[in-house]
Amino acid sequence: MKAGLFTYHFSDNYGALYQAYGLREWLRGRGIYAEFVNYHPTYVEEGGPLDRPWKPSLWGKNATIAYMWQAHMRRKLFGDKVQRARFESFRRDVLGVTGPRIRRAEDLAPAVAGMDILFCGSDQIWNPSIQKGLDPVYFLDIPGSDHTYKVAYAPSFGRGTIEGRYNSQLSSLVSRLDGISVREATGLDVLERVGIARGQACVVPDPTILLGRFDSLLGDGIAPDDSVFCYALRSDEVIRDVALETARITGGMLRAPRTTHQRWSDIGEGIVPGPVEWLQTLAAARVVVSNSFHGVALSVVLNRPFIAVGLPGKRAQMNARVENLLAIVGLEHRLLTDADPAKVRQLTEKPIDWATVNARLDAVRRNAEAYLDGHLAIAHEHPL
């Protein structure tokens, strides 16, 4: 059976690459030939074309597009070229991404021809953008794919609600899928508000949790050291002080991978690892400190002691993903919203009951596997 995958596999972001890796590796473990369809529209990271710039009502939208374009060009011209090459190498050698970039939906038909099943997810591919709104491609509404089985695995809206102007389109797009799942429980609420009954959809874990094992990348030589690994995204507020205090308590080296969108000075020693080296450094750390969902998720999967740090201010709504994960594994208390030294010390020194955590992960993993196996069986036995 041949499967085509649609997600943000092109992002120079460690979490985005590992969620992509997780679903593909799981499918390959089931004997499925799975490959990423190299759909990379310009609006996602480059802003895309301006939309009628002469209209005052669209100035806000076009300002966002212009900002994204200049940020993209700044990264392209002045970003770390070694790091970029490592991301490209991971996409090519580990994710198996081949073929030319496809920018437009109307050019996708040859790429999906011959596919037995299509998957969309994970990542925030269902989050409406100011430039594009909802992208039908990420709901597998693709020219030439009418007779292909279509399954959503753990896509995210990236928020608890979406604007009402998207309701009709969202309902229409989702209702055409053969299998519907979302990454967060709040996604079920969004779907229910547009007429998709809860019984038609389910919540499944991020692909990193679905896969659960990264031995082929980690190898046998990962020896835990005394370091503190700080993975910060979007902001260094709160997390900087938590990481510094954690390193002070443990006495270990504080290392922080630089990110492509980083706008703050390094937290401790700034490092520029490729995706594999990033995972290996995380796996070796004595403590991981992160405000990123995937930083926390991979710490849990790899059984590394961690402190999750909430994003402050207007970004606090993004903490729901981490909060949901911690609730599943019973570790809600490991989320900090301030850098109180007493709280940091308590979490640094308090051991985690990994046996209980792993049992809970196994339970959600079994449910996800049942969802996927069921749809794979239908697609195999009853091709559309």
Secondary structure as the mmCIF struct_conf table of DSSP 4:
data_model
#
loop_
_struct_conf.conf_type_id
_struct_conf.id
_struct_conf.beg_label_comp_id
_struct_conf.beg_label_asym_id
_struct_conf.beg_label_seq_id
_struct_conf.end_label_comp_id
_struct_conf.end_label_asym_id
_struct_conf.end_label_seq_id
STRN STRN1 LYS A 2 PHE A 6
BEND BEND1 THR A 7 THR A 7
TURN_TY1_P TURN_TY1_P1 HIS A 9 PHE A 10
BEND BEND2 ASP A 12 ASP A 12
HELX_RH_AL_P HELX_RH_AL_P1 TYR A 14 GLY A 29
TURN_TY1_P TURN_TY1_P2 ARG A 30 GLY A 31
STRN STRN2 TYR A 33 PHE A 36
STRN STRN3 TYR A 39 TYR A 39
HELX_RH_AL_P HELX_RH_AL_P2 THR A 42 GLU A 46
BEND BEND3 PRO A 49 PRO A 49
TURN_TY1_P TURN_TY1_P3 PRO A 53 TRP A 54
HELX_RH_3T_P HELX_RH_3T_P1 PRO A 56 LEU A 58
HELX_RH_AL_P HELX_RH_AL_P3 TRP A 59 PHE A 78
BEND BEND4 GLY A 79 GLY A 79
HELX_RH_AL_P HELX_RH_AL_P4 LYS A 81 ASP A 93
TURN_TY1_P TURN_TY1_P4 VAL A 94 VAL A 94
BEND BEND5 LEU A 95 LEU A 95
BEND BEND6 GLY A 99 GLY A 99
STRN STRN4 ILE A 102 ILE A 102
HELX_RH_3T_P HELX_RH_3T_P2 ALA A 105 ASP A 107
HELX_RH_AL_P HELX_RH_AL_P5 ALA A 109 VAL A 112
TURN_TY1_P TURN_TY1_P5 ALA A 113 GLY A 114
BEND BEND7 ASP A 116 ASP A 116
STRN STRN5 ILE A 117 CYS A 120
BEND BEND8 SER A 122 SER A 122
STRN STRN6 ASP A 123 ASP A 123
BEND BEND9 GLN A 124 GLN A 124
TURN_TY1_P TURN_TY1_P6 ILE A 125 TRP A 126
BEND BEND10 ASN A 127 ASN A 127
STRN STRN7 SER A 129 SER A 129
TURN_TY1_P TURN_TY1_P7 ILE A 130 LYS A 132
STRN STRN8 GLY A 133 GLY A 133
BEND BEND11 LEU A 134 LEU A 134
HELX_RH_3T_P HELX_RH_3T_P3 PRO A 136 PHE A 139
TURN_TY1_P TURN_TY1_P8 LEU A 140 LEU A 140
TURN_TY1_P TURN_TY1_P9 PRO A 143 GLY A 144
TURN_TY1_P TURN_TY1_P10 ASP A 146 HIS A 147
BEND BEND12 THR A 148 THR A 148
STRN STRN9 TYR A 149 ALA A 152
BEND BEND13 ALA A 154 ALA A 154
STRN STRN10 PRO A 155 PRO A 155
BEND BEND14 GLY A 158 GLY A 160
HELX_RH_3T_P HELX_RH_3T_P4 GLY A 164 TYR A 166
HELX_RH_AL_P HELX_RH_AL_P6 ASN A 167 SER A 175
TURN_TY1_P TURN_TY1_P11 ARG A 176 ARG A 176
BEND BEND15 ASP A 178 ASP A 178
STRN STRN11 GLY A 179 GLY A 179
STRN STRN12 SER A 181 VAL A 182
BEND BEND16 ARG A 183 GLU A 184
HELX_RH_AL_P HELX_RH_AL_P7 ALA A 185 ARG A 193
TURN_TY1_P TURN_TY1_P12 VAL A 194 GLY A 195
HELX_RH_3T_P HELX_RH_3T_P5 ARG A 198 GLN A 200
STRN STRN13 CYS A 202 VAL A 203
HELX_RH_AL_P HELX_RH_AL_P8 PRO A 207 LEU A 211
HELX_RH_AL_P HELX_RH_AL_P9 ASP A 215 LEU A 218
BEND BEND17 ASP A 220 ASP A 220
BEND BEND18 ASP A 226 ASP A 226
STRN STRN14 VAL A 228 TYR A 231
BEND BEND19 ARG A 234 ARG A 234
TURN_TY1_P TURN_TY1_P13 GLU A 237 VAL A 238
HELX_RH_AL_P HELX_RH_AL_P10 ILE A 239 THR A 250
HELX_LH_PP_P HELX_LH_PP_P1 GLY A 252 MET A 253
STRN STRN15 LEU A 254 PRO A 257
TURN_TY1_P TURN_TY1_P14 THR A 260 HIS A 261
BEND BEND20 TRP A 264 TRP A 264
BEND BEND21 ILE A 267 GLY A 268
STRN STRN16 GLU A 269 ILE A 271
HELX_RH_AL_P HELX_RH_AL_P11 PRO A 275 ALA A 284
BEND BEND22 ARG A 286 ARG A 286
STRN STRN17 VAL A 287 SER A 290
BEND BEND23 ASN A 291 SER A 292
HELX_RH_AL_P HELX_RH_AL_P12 PHE A 293 VAL A 301
TURN_TY1_P TURN_TY1_P15 LEU A 302 ASN A 303
STRN STRN18 PHE A 306 VAL A 309
HELX_LH_PP_P HELX_LH_PP_P2 GLY A 310 PRO A 312
HELX_RH_3T_P HELX_RH_3T_P6 GLY A 313 ASN A 319
HELX_RH_AL_P HELX_RH_AL_P13 ALA A 320 VAL A 329
TURN_TY1_P TURN_TY1_P16 GLY A 330 GLY A 330
HELX_RH_3T_P HELX_RH_3T_P7 GLU A 332 ARG A 334
STRN STRN19 LEU A 335 LEU A 336
BEND BEND24 THR A 337 ASP A 338
HELX_RH_AL_P HELX_RH_AL_P14 PRO A 341 GLU A 349
BEND BEND25 LYS A 350 LYS A 350
HELX_RH_AL_P HELX_RH_AL_P15 TRP A 354 GLU A 381
BEND BEND26 HIS A 382 HIS A 382
#
